Amino acid sequence: MPIISVESDWLNQLLGRAYAVEELADSLEQIGCDVDDVLEIDRFRCPKCEQIVEASLGADTTSRCNWCEYEQENAFERVGRSTVIRLDLLAARPDLFDVGGIARALKGYLGLVDGLPEYSATPSGLVVNVDAAVNSEDCQRPFIRCAVIEMPAINDVTLVSLMKLQEALHWGVGRDRKLASIGVYNLDAIQGPITYTTIDPDTERFEPLGRAGEPMTGREVLEKHPKGIGYARLLADHKRYPVLKDAKGTVLSMPPIINSESTKVKHGSTRLFVDVTGISLSAVIKSLDTFVSSLLELGGTAQTVQILGGDVPELVSPDLSPRSMEIELSAAKRWLGLPLDEATLVKSLRRMRLDATPVQGDSNRFSVCFPALRTDFKHMVDVFEDLAIGFGYKNIVPSLASQATTGLGRPEEDASEPVRSVLLGLGYSEIMSLPMTTEDLHFGKFRLPVPEHYARIANPKLKAMTVVRSHLMTGLMEHLRENRRAPLPLQFFELDNVTVLDSAAETGAREERHLSVVIMGKEASYATLRSVVDALLFELQLTGTYTADDHRSFITGRVAALKTDGEVSGVLGELHPEVILGFGLDHPVAIAELKILNVK
């Protein structure tokens, strides 16, 4: 999962206390954050877009900007060094994606404040008109919600925080911008009213972010701009592209791809216009509520925007009013096994920045109020998790289970354990990827033709999950892409089931347990990977036979097929440069895909 870095000094500033970084890290673990590490990082300034860039782990310098994709031979200018807490993002808690949301949660957990945070919004007078063209056969991105934020003057730290939160929400809520995408603009450069409409992809031009003086059409953005290339798939079936324009006709952005250069947020900006557009109303509203609430924790104030002609003829956005649900004290005690009473329940929930009041006439039921940003609350069980955290995991007295049972491992798991032990002993890290993917990622990017018959989802909920995997290489390559800025070499493996068609099987398909091993870096070669596979076969007491193979995913002459005197078989070699570049990587990659056994 993506990782964010939270500056300990800034977090202490928002908390109003000076806590040791170790205490902060421990408190974050207790409220459910996955603390990856605490370390010192260097920061550099991109000479083109002037944004702050963090160096990769283990790197003393950097010469590539991850915001505008600019790269140069010489190192960027160093601008500072700071202590950060690195956190693995938890998709279920987007309210903890940035320092503002984390500070809000820690204020309650550490006893600095308690109860529901109060957020309000005053009218801004800004109007957004929605053109029906955004919900037509030519363009399908119908939903939009907006807000105006008054902020203290934006500086380097705040600007980077905004951009990181934006991208984190794109990942966690927007599903990589497909369901929802966020735009943030300098309101002083905009003249209202604003119109959400469409443009012809080949005629109308604007200057995309990071390309000052280079007007482009919508199609040119998708073909030439790094962000356009990366997200072109989201507009691939659109005949007209969605845009936001102000009263002067200036293009603010072309969602979900890129903002315009003329309306970008700069150092010193104090008035921000925020829009969220998408194809999922729920994701759009969640993204806006979370984004705005975090900015309020950084000292901002919210103002509403009037939206006309959208999915609702007339509405005011955002709506930050608290939500509520009822829970049962008896159910909480049964689920958690804690000695709860009315006072303890209320106190524990207020510690988690919630409010709880007894339902009149029923001492067992409580009405829990929670802020709009807590989009993870779907059932009373979700509240119970916060109740346990507020009670304090450290305060729970362990006790033995009243009944003990013994389970047995599945045969494929028993067979996989020796394989896992060998790979871990060789210094490889195990990953677990999703079992569903797309035709492009599973076949196209590996230079393989899409088969006539394969395990396909008949009615997929998401376009990103249409194929049941038949190999594990896709997950490893996507994992390399997400960690491409980590120190090299990168060495991962995955050990899991894949689905293959089999007319002899009762269902027409069966599962096989596969192992895929990958290494990226200058050490990545057929010889290196062969030594790993040989070591595995030795530990499994198998004898392998390698023969030259012709596989389109690999470099000719650097790929081999493996057969053994057991069930293990497969292919290994050095990936073709087109495959490597197709996944956004720029280092040599060697990979093996091995069948371990048939799953019965």
C-alpha positions as CSV (number, residue, x, y, z in Angstrom):
1,M,0.0,0.0,0.0
2,P,1.1,3.6,-0.5
3,I,3.1,5.2,2.3
4,I,2.9,8.8,3.6
5,S,5.5,10.7,5.7
6,V,4.3,12.9,8.5
7,E,6.7,15.5,9.9
8,S,6.9,15.1,13.7
9,D,7.6,18.8,14.3
10,W,4.5,19.9,12.3
11,L,2.4,17.3,14.0
12,N,3.5,18.6,17.4
13,Q,2.7,22.1,16.2
14,L,-0.9,21.1,15.4
15,L,-1.2,19.3,18.7
16,G,0.1,22.3,20.7
17,R,2.5,20.0,22.7
18,A,6.0,18.7,22.2
19,Y,5.7,14.9,22.2
20,A,8.7,12.7,21.6
21,V,8.6,11.1,18.2
22,E,8.5,7.6,19.8
23,E,5.4,8.6,21.8
24,L,3.7,9.8,18.7
25,A,4.5,6.7,16.8
26,D,3.2,4.5,19.6
27,S,0.0,6.5,19.8
28,L,-0.5,6.2,16.1
29,E,-0.2,2.4,16.4
30,Q,-2.8,2.4,19.1
31,I,-5.4,4.3,17.0
32,G,-5.0,1.8,14.2
33,C,-2.2,3.4,12.0
34,D,0.5,1.0,10.6
35,V,3.8,2.8,11.5
36,D,6.4,1.7,8.9
37,D,9.4,3.6,10.3
38,V,10.7,6.8,11.9
39,L,13.6,8.3,10.0
40,E,15.3,11.5,8.7
41,I,14.6,12.5,5.1
42,D,16.1,15.2,2.9
43,R,13.9,17.6,0.8
44,F,14.8,19.1,-2.5
45,R,13.2,21.7,-4.8
46,C,12.3,21.0,-8.4
47,P,13.8,23.7,-10.6
48,K,10.8,23.5,-13.0
49,C,7.6,23.4,-11.0
50,E,9.4,24.6,-7.8
51,Q,7.6,22.0,-5.7
52,I,9.3,20.2,-2.8
53,V,10.5,16.7,-3.6
54,E,11.4,14.1,-1.0
55,A,14.4,11.9,-1.6
56,S,14.0,8.2,-1.9
57,L,15.0,6.0,1.0
58,G,18.7,5.6,1.2
59,A,19.3,8.3,-1.5
60,D,21.5,11.4,-0.7
61,T,20.2,13.4,-3.7
62,T,17.4,13.3,-6.2
63,S,17.1,14.6,-9.7
64,R,13.6,13.7,-10.6
65,C,10.3,15.4,-9.6
66,N,7.4,13.1,-8.8
67,W,4.9,16.0,-9.2
68,C,5.7,17.3,-12.7
69,E,7.9,14.3,-13.9
70,Y,10.8,16.7,-14.7
71,E,14.2,15.0,-14.6
72,Q,17.7,16.4,-15.0
73,E,21.3,15.1,-14.8
74,N,22.4,17.2,-11.8
75,A,20.9,16.9,-8.4
76,F,18.1,19.2,-7.3
77,E,18.8,21.9,-4.7
78,R,18.5,20.7,-1.1
79,V,16.2,22.7,1.0
80,G,16.0,20.9,4.3
81,R,15.9,17.8,6.4
82,S,13.3,16.6,8.9
83,T,12.2,13.7,11.1
84,V,9.2,11.9,9.7
85,I,6.9,9.1,10.7
86,R,6.2,6.8,7.8
87,L,2.7,5.3,7.7
88,D,1.1,2.6,5.5
89,L,-2.2,4.1,4.3
90,L,-5.3,2.2,5.4
91,A,-7.9,2.5,2.7
92,A,-10.8,2.3,5.2
93,R,-9.6,5.4,7.1
94,P,-9.1,8.2,4.5
95,D,-9.5,10.7,7.4
96,L,-6.0,9.6,8.6
97,F,-4.3,10.2,5.2
98,D,-2.6,13.5,6.2
99,V,-1.2,15.4,9.1
100,G,-4.4,17.4,9.7
101,G,-6.5,14.3,10.1
102,I,-3.9,12.5,12.2
103,A,-3.7,15.6,14.5
104,R,-7.5,15.6,14.9
105,A,-7.5,11.9,16.0
106,L,-4.5,12.2,18.3
107,K,-6.0,15.3,20.1
108,G,-8.7,13.0,21.3
109,Y,-6.7,9.9,22.0
110,L,-4.0,11.9,23.9
111,G,-6.7,13.7,26.0
112,L,-6.1,17.2,24.6
113,V,-9.7,17.6,23.5
114,D,-12.7,15.2,23.4
115,G,-16.0,14.9,21.6
116,L,-17.2,15.7,18.2
117,P,-15.1,18.2,16.1
118,E,-17.3,21.1,15.0
119,Y,-17.1,22.2,11.4
120,S,-19.1,25.0,9.8
121,A,-19.3,26.7,6.4
122,T,-20.5,30.1,5.4
123,P,-21.7,31.1,1.9
124,S,-19.0,32.1,-0.5
125,G,-21.3,33.5,-3.2
126,L,-19.6,31.3,-5.8
127,V,-21.8,29.5,-8.3
128,V,-21.0,26.4,-10.4
129,N,-23.2,25.6,-13.4
130,V,-23.3,22.0,-14.6
131,D,-23.7,21.4,-18.3
132,A,-25.8,18.4,-19.2
133,A,-23.1,17.4,-21.6
134,V,-21.0,15.8,-18.8
135,N,-23.7,13.2,-18.4
136,S,-24.2,12.1,-22.0
137,E,-23.2,9.5,-24.5
138,D,-20.1,11.6,-25.4
139,C,-18.9,12.1,-21.8
140,Q,-19.7,10.3,-18.6
141,R,-18.5,12.1,-15.5
142,P,-21.7,13.4,-14.1
143,F,-21.1,14.2,-10.4
144,I,-19.4,17.3,-8.9
145,R,-19.2,18.8,-5.5
146,C,-17.2,21.9,-4.5
147,A,-16.0,24.1,-1.7
148,V,-14.1,27.3,-1.0
149,I,-11.4,27.3,1.6
150,E,-9.8,30.4,3.3
151,M,-6.3,29.3,4.4
152,P,-3.3,30.9,6.1
153,A,-0.7,31.8,3.4
154,I,0.3,28.6,1.6
155,N,4.0,27.7,2.2
156,D,6.2,24.8,1.0
157,V,5.1,22.4,3.8
158,T,1.4,23.1,3.4
159,L,1.5,22.8,-0.4
160,V,3.2,19.4,-0.3
161,S,0.7,18.3,2.3
162,L,-2.2,19.3,0.1
163,M,-0.8,17.5,-2.9
164,K,0.0,14.3,-0.9
165,L,-3.5,14.3,0.6
166,Q,-5.0,14.8,-2.9
167,E,-3.1,11.8,-4.3
168,A,-3.8,9.7,-1.3
169,L,-7.6,10.3,-1.6
170,H,-7.3,9.5,-5.4
171,W,-5.9,6.1,-4.3
172,G,-8.0,5.3,-1.3
173,V,-11.4,6.7,-2.3
174,G,-11.2,7.6,-5.9
175,R,-9.7,4.2,-7.0
176,D,-6.8,5.8,-8.8
177,R,-9.0,8.8,-10.1
178,K,-11.6,6.5,-11.7
179,L,-14.4,7.0,-9.3
180,A,-13.4,10.5,-8.1
181,S,-10.7,13.1,-8.6
182,I,-9.9,16.3,-6.8
183,G,-8.9,19.7,-8.2
184,V,-7.4,22.5,-6.1
185,Y,-7.1,26.0,-7.5
186,N,-6.0,29.5,-6.6
187,L,-9.4,31.2,-6.3
188,D,-7.9,34.7,-6.8
189,A,-7.0,33.6,-10.4
190,I,-10.6,32.6,-11.1
191,Q,-13.6,34.7,-12.1
192,G,-17.0,33.2,-11.2
193,P,-19.4,31.7,-12.1
194,I,-17.7,28.5,-13.0
195,T,-19.0,26.0,-15.6
196,Y,-18.6,22.3,-15.5
197,T,-18.8,21.3,-19.2
198,T,-17.1,19.5,-22.0
199,I,-14.7,20.4,-24.8
200,D,-13.8,18.9,-28.2
201,P,-10.5,17.0,-27.6
202,D,-8.9,18.2,-30.9
203,T,-9.7,21.9,-31.1
204,E,-9.8,23.7,-27.7
205,R,-6.4,24.3,-26.0
206,F,-5.2,25.2,-22.6
207,E,-1.9,25.2,-20.7
208,P,-1.7,22.1,-18.5
209,L,0.0,22.2,-15.2
210,G,3.8,22.2,-15.5
211,R,3.6,23.2,-19.2
212,A,3.6,27.0,-19.0
213,G,3.6,28.5,-22.5
214,E,2.7,25.2,-24.1
215,P,-1.0,25.2,-25.0
216,M,-2.3,21.7,-25.7
217,T,-5.6,20.2,-26.9
218,G,-7.2,17.6,-24.7
219,R,-5.9,14.8,-26.9
220,E,-2.4,16.2,-26.9
221,V,-2.5,16.2,-23.1
222,L,-3.3,12.5,-23.1
223,E,-0.5,11.8,-25.6
224,K,2.3,14.0,-24.4
225,H,1.8,15.1,-20.8
226,P,3.1,12.6,-18.2
227,K,-0.2,12.7,-16.2
228,G,-2.2,12.4,-19.4
229,I,-0.3,9.4,-20.5
230,G,-0.7,7.8,-17.1
231,Y,-4.5,8.3,-16.9
232,A,-5.5,8.4,-20.6
233,R,-7.4,5.2,-20.1
234,L,-10.0,7.1,-18.0
235,L,-11.1,9.1,-21.0
236,A,-10.4,6.5,-23.7
237,D,-14.1,6.0,-24.6
238,H,-15.0,9.7,-24.3
239,K,-15.8,11.7,-27.5
240,R,-15.7,14.9,-25.5
241,Y,-13.6,15.6,-22.5
242,P,-14.9,17.2,-19.2
243,V,-13.5,20.5,-18.1
244,L,-14.1,23.3,-15.6
245,K,-14.1,26.9,-17.0
246,D,-14.5,30.3,-15.3
247,A,-16.5,33.2,-16.6
248,K,-13.6,34.4,-18.8
249,G,-13.5,31.0,-20.5
250,T,-10.2,30.0,-18.8
251,V,-9.9,26.3,-18.3
252,L,-9.3,25.4,-14.7
253,S,-8.8,21.7,-15.2
254,M,-9.6,18.7,-17.4
255,P,-10.7,16.1,-14.8
256,P,-9.6,13.5,-13.9
257,I,-6.3,14.2,-15.7
258,I,-4.7,17.6,-15.0
259,N,-5.2,21.1,-13.7
260,S,-4.3,24.2,-15.8
261,E,-1.1,26.1,-15.2
262,S,-2.9,29.5,-14.9
263,T,-5.0,28.5,-11.8
264,K,-2.4,26.5,-9.9
265,V,-2.0,27.0,-6.1
266,K,1.2,29.0,-5.4
267,H,3.2,30.1,-2.4
268,G,1.2,32.8,-0.6
269,S,-2.2,31.7,-1.9
270,T,-4.9,32.1,0.7
271,R,-8.2,31.4,-1.1
272,L,-8.7,28.0,-2.6
273,F,-11.4,26.5,-4.8
274,V,-11.8,22.8,-4.5
275,D,-13.8,20.5,-6.8
276,V,-14.3,16.8,-6.8
277,T,-15.7,15.2,-10.0
278,G,-16.4,11.6,-10.7
279,I,-18.7,8.7,-11.7
280,S,-19.5,7.6,-8.2
281,L,-21.5,10.1,-6.1
282,S,-20.5,8.4,-2.9
283,A,-16.8,8.6,-3.7
284,V,-17.1,12.3,-4.8
285,I,-18.8,13.3,-1.5
286,K,-16.4,11.3,0.7
287,S,-13.4,12.8,-1.1
288,L,-14.6,16.3,-0.6
289,D,-15.7,16.0,3.0
290,T,-12.4,14.4,3.9
291,F,-10.3,16.9,2.0
292,V,-12.1,19.9,3.3
293,S,-12.1,18.7,6.9
294,S,-8.3,18.1,6.8
295,L,-7.7,21.7,5.6
296,L,-9.8,23.0,8.4
297,E,-7.5,21.2,10.8
298,L,-4.6,23.1,9.2
299,G,-6.2,26.4,10.1
300,G,-8.6,26.9,7.2
301,T,-12.2,28.0,7.2
302,A,-14.8,26.5,4.8
303,Q,-17.3,28.3,2.6
304,T,-20.1,26.8,0.5
305,V,-20.6,26.8,-3.2
306,Q,-24.0,26.8,-5.0
307,I,-24.2,24.1,-7.7
308,L,-26.9,24.3,-10.3
309,G,-28.0,21.8,-12.9
310,G,-26.2,18.7,-11.7
311,D,-27.5,15.4,-10.3
312,V,-29.6,17.6,-8.0
313,P,-31.1,20.7,-9.7
314,E,-29.8,23.0,-6.9
315,L,-27.6,22.2,-3.9
316,V,-25.2,23.8,-1.5
317,S,-21.8,22.1,-1.1
318,P,-20.1,20.9,1.2
319,D,-22.4,19.5,3.8
320,L,-20.2,19.0,6.9
321,S,-23.1,18.4,9.3
322,P,-22.5,15.4,11.6
323,R,-24.1,12.0,10.9
324,S,-25.5,9.6,13.4
325,M,-26.3,5.9,14.1
326,E,-27.6,3.9,17.0
327,I,-25.6,1.2,18.8
328,E,-26.5,-1.2,21.6
329,L,-24.5,-1.4,24.8
330,S,-25.2,-5.1,25.2
331,A,-24.0,-5.8,21.6
332,A,-20.8,-3.8,22.3
333,K,-20.1,-5.9,25.4
334,R,-20.8,-9.1,23.6
335,W,-18.6,-8.2,20.6
336,L,-15.7,-6.7,22.6
337,G,-15.9,-8.6,25.9
338,L,-15.2,-5.4,27.8
339,P,-16.6,-4.3,31.2
340,L,-18.6,-1.4,29.7
341,D,-21.2,0.7,31.3
342,E,-22.9,3.9,30.1
343,A,-20.1,6.2,31.5
344,T,-17.3,4.1,30.1
345,L,-18.9,3.9,26.7
346,V,-19.5,7.6,26.4
347,K,-16.0,8.5,27.7
348,S,-14.3,6.1,25.3
349,L,-16.2,7.3,22.2
350,R,-15.6,11.0,23.1
351,R,-11.9,10.1,23.2
352,M,-12.3,9.1,19.6
353,R,-13.8,12.4,18.6
354,L,-17.4,11.1,18.7
355,D,-20.4,12.0,20.8
356,A,-22.8,9.5,22.4
357,T,-26.1,10.1,24.2
358,P,-28.6,7.5,25.6
359,V,-31.7,7.0,23.6
360,Q,-34.6,8.3,25.6
361,G,-36.5,5.5,27.3
362,D,-33.9,2.8,26.4
363,S,-30.8,2.5,28.6
364,N,-29.3,-0.1,26.2
365,R,-29.3,2.1,23.1
366,F,-27.1,5.1,22.3
367,S,-27.1,7.6,19.5
368,V,-23.6,8.1,18.3
369,C,-22.8,11.3,16.3
370,F,-19.8,11.2,14.1
371,P,-18.3,13.8,11.7
372,A,-19.0,13.7,7.9
373,L,-15.4,12.7,7.3
374,R,-15.8,9.3,9.1
375,T,-16.9,7.6,5.9
376,D,-15.9,4.2,7.3
377,F,-18.9,3.9,9.6
378,K,-21.4,1.6,7.9
379,H,-22.6,-0.5,10.9
380,M,-22.5,-0.4,14.6
381,V,-19.6,-2.9,14.5
382,D,-17.5,-0.1,13.0
383,V,-18.3,2.1,16.0
384,F,-17.3,-0.8,18.3
385,E,-13.8,-0.7,16.8
386,D,-13.4,2.9,17.8
387,L,-15.0,2.0,21.2
388,A,-12.2,-0.6,21.8
389,I,-9.5,1.9,20.8
390,G,-10.9,4.6,23.0
391,F,-11.2,2.1,25.9
392,G,-7.5,1.4,25.3
393,Y,-6.1,-1.9,24.0
394,K,-3.5,-1.6,26.8
395,N,-6.3,-1.6,29.3
396,I,-7.7,-4.9,28.1
397,V,-6.9,-7.8,30.5
398,P,-6.0,-11.0,28.5
399,S,-8.0,-14.1,29.4
400,L,-7.9,-17.7,28.1
401,A,-10.6,-18.8,25.7
402,S,-13.3,-20.9,27.3
403,Q,-13.0,-23.6,24.6
404,A,-10.0,-24.6,22.6
405,T,-10.1,-26.2,19.1
406,T,-7.4,-27.3,16.8
407,G,-7.5,-26.7,13.0
408,L,-5.6,-28.2,10.1
409,G,-3.8,-26.3,7.4
410,R,-5.0,-26.7,3.8
411,P,-2.7,-29.1,1.7
412,E,-1.5,-26.3,-0.6
413,E,-0.6,-24.2,2.4
414,D,1.4,-27.1,4.0
415,A,3.2,-27.6,0.7
416,S,3.8,-23.8,0.3
417,E,5.4,-23.3,3.8
418,P,8.8,-24.8,2.8
419,V,8.9,-22.7,-0.3
420,R,8.0,-19.5,1.7
421,S,10.8,-20.3,4.2
422,V,13.4,-20.6,1.5
423,L,12.5,-17.4,-0.2
424,L,12.4,-15.4,3.0
425,G,15.8,-16.9,4.0
426,L,17.2,-15.7,0.7
427,G,16.2,-12.2,1.5
428,Y,13.0,-11.9,-0.5
429,S,9.8,-10.2,0.8
430,E,6.4,-11.7,0.3
431,I,3.5,-9.7,-1.1
432,M,-0.2,-10.5,-1.5
433,S,-1.9,-9.0,-4.5
434,L,-5.5,-9.0,-5.6
435,P,-6.7,-12.0,-7.6
436,M,-8.5,-9.9,-10.2
437,T,-7.0,-7.6,-12.7
438,T,-7.6,-6.4,-16.3
439,E,-6.8,-7.7,-19.8
440,D,-4.3,-4.9,-20.4
441,L,-2.3,-5.5,-17.2
442,H,-2.5,-9.3,-17.4
443,F,-1.8,-9.8,-21.1
444,G,-1.2,-6.6,-23.0
445,K,1.6,-5.2,-20.9
446,F,3.4,-8.5,-21.0
447,R,3.3,-8.5,-24.8
448,L,0.9,-11.5,-24.8
449,P,-2.2,-11.8,-27.0
450,V,-5.5,-11.9,-25.2
451,P,-6.6,-15.6,-25.3
452,E,-9.9,-16.5,-26.9
453,H,-11.0,-18.1,-23.7
454,Y,-9.9,-17.2,-20.2
455,A,-11.4,-16.8,-16.7
456,R,-13.3,-13.5,-17.0
457,I,-15.8,-11.8,-14.7
458,A,-19.2,-11.8,-16.3
459,N,-20.6,-8.7,-14.6
460,P,-17.7,-6.8,-13.0
461,K,-18.4,-4.0,-10.6
462,L,-15.2,-2.2,-11.5
463,K,-13.4,-2.0,-14.9
464,A,-10.1,-2.6,-12.9
465,M,-11.3,-6.1,-12.0
466,T,-12.4,-8.0,-15.1
467,V,-10.0,-11.0,-15.3
468,V,-9.2,-13.7,-12.8
469,R,-5.5,-14.0,-12.8
470,S,-3.8,-17.0,-14.5
471,H,-0.3,-15.9,-13.4
472,L,1.2,-13.9,-10.5
473,M,3.5,-11.6,-12.5
474,T,1.0,-8.8,-12.8
475,G,0.8,-8.3,-9.0
476,L,4.6,-8.3,-8.6
477,M,5.1,-5.8,-11.4
478,E,2.5,-3.4,-10.0
479,H,4.2,-3.8,-6.6
480,L,7.5,-2.8,-8.2
481,R,5.9,0.3,-9.7
482,E,4.5,1.4,-6.4
483,N,7.9,1.0,-4.8
484,R,10.1,2.1,-7.7
485,R,11.6,4.9,-5.6
486,A,12.7,2.5,-2.8
487,P,16.4,1.6,-2.6
488,L,17.5,-1.1,-5.0
489,P,17.6,-4.0,-5.5
490,L,14.0,-4.8,-4.9
491,Q,13.3,-8.5,-4.3
492,F,9.8,-9.8,-3.9
493,F,7.8,-13.0,-4.2
494,E,4.2,-14.1,-4.2
495,L,2.9,-17.5,-3.4
496,D,-0.8,-17.9,-4.1
497,N,-3.5,-19.6,-6.3
498,V,-4.2,-18.8,-9.9
499,T,-7.1,-20.0,-12.1
500,V,-6.7,-21.9,-15.3
501,L,-9.4,-23.3,-17.6
502,D,-9.8,-27.0,-17.6
503,S,-12.6,-28.7,-19.6
504,A,-12.2,-31.8,-17.5
505,A,-12.9,-30.0,-14.2
506,E,-16.4,-29.9,-12.9
507,T,-16.6,-26.2,-13.1
508,G,-14.6,-25.8,-16.3
509,A,-11.7,-24.3,-14.3
510,R,-9.3,-25.3,-11.6
511,E,-6.8,-23.6,-9.3
512,E,-3.0,-24.1,-9.2
513,R,-0.6,-22.9,-6.5
514,H,2.0,-20.7,-8.2
515,L,5.2,-19.0,-7.1
516,S,6.4,-15.8,-8.7
517,V,9.8,-14.3,-7.8
518,V,11.1,-11.0,-9.0
519,I,14.2,-8.9,-8.7
520,M,14.8,-5.3,-10.0
521,G,18.1,-3.5,-10.1
522,K,21.5,-3.9,-11.7
523,E,21.7,-7.4,-10.2
524,A,18.6,-8.5,-12.1
525,S,19.7,-11.2,-14.6
526,Y,18.9,-14.7,-15.7
527,A,21.9,-16.0,-13.8
528,T,20.9,-14.3,-10.5
529,L,17.3,-15.6,-10.7
530,R,18.5,-19.0,-11.8
531,S,20.6,-19.3,-8.6
532,V,17.5,-18.5,-6.5
533,V,15.4,-21.1,-8.3
534,D,18.3,-23.7,-8.0
535,A,18.5,-23.0,-4.3
536,L,14.7,-23.5,-4.0
537,L,14.9,-26.8,-5.9
538,F,17.8,-28.0,-3.7
539,E,15.8,-27.4,-0.5
540,L,12.8,-29.1,-2.0
541,Q,15.0,-32.1,-3.0
542,L,14.0,-31.7,-6.6
543,T,16.1,-31.9,-9.8
544,G,15.4,-29.3,-12.5
545,T,16.0,-29.3,-16.2
546,Y,16.3,-26.0,-18.0
547,T,15.7,-25.6,-21.8
548,A,15.8,-22.5,-24.0
549,D,12.3,-21.0,-24.4
550,D,10.6,-18.5,-26.7
551,H,8.3,-16.3,-24.5
552,R,7.2,-12.8,-25.7
553,S,7.4,-11.3,-22.2
554,F,11.2,-12.0,-22.0
555,I,14.3,-11.1,-23.9
556,T,15.2,-13.6,-26.5
557,G,18.1,-15.8,-25.4
558,R,17.6,-14.9,-21.7
559,V,14.6,-17.0,-20.9
560,A,14.3,-20.7,-20.0
561,A,11.5,-23.2,-19.3
562,L,11.9,-25.3,-16.2
563,K,10.8,-28.9,-15.6
564,T,11.5,-31.0,-12.6
565,D,11.0,-34.6,-11.4
566,G,8.1,-33.3,-9.3
567,E,5.1,-31.0,-9.9
568,V,7.2,-27.8,-10.0
569,S,7.5,-26.3,-13.5
570,G,7.5,-22.9,-15.1
571,V,9.5,-20.1,-16.8
572,L,12.2,-17.6,-15.8
573,G,14.2,-15.0,-17.4
574,E,14.9,-11.3,-18.0
575,L,11.8,-9.2,-18.9
576,H,11.6,-7.5,-22.3
577,P,12.3,-3.7,-22.1
578,E,8.8,-3.0,-23.5
579,V,7.3,-4.9,-20.5
580,I,9.5,-3.0,-18.0
581,L,8.6,0.4,-19.5
582,G,4.9,-0.5,-19.8
583,F,4.8,-0.7,-16.0
584,G,6.5,2.6,-15.6
585,L,9.9,1.1,-14.5
586,D,13.4,2.0,-15.7
587,H,15.6,-0.7,-14.2
588,P,16.3,-4.3,-15.4
589,V,13.8,-6.8,-14.1
590,A,14.2,-10.6,-13.9
591,I,11.1,-12.7,-13.0
592,A,10.1,-16.3,-12.6
593,E,6.6,-17.8,-12.7
594,L,6.5,-21.4,-11.3
595,K,3.7,-23.8,-10.8
596,I,4.1,-25.5,-7.4
597,L,1.2,-27.9,-7.4
598,N,-2.4,-28.5,-8.4
599,V,-5.0,-27.4,-5.8
600,K,-7.5,-30.1,-5.0
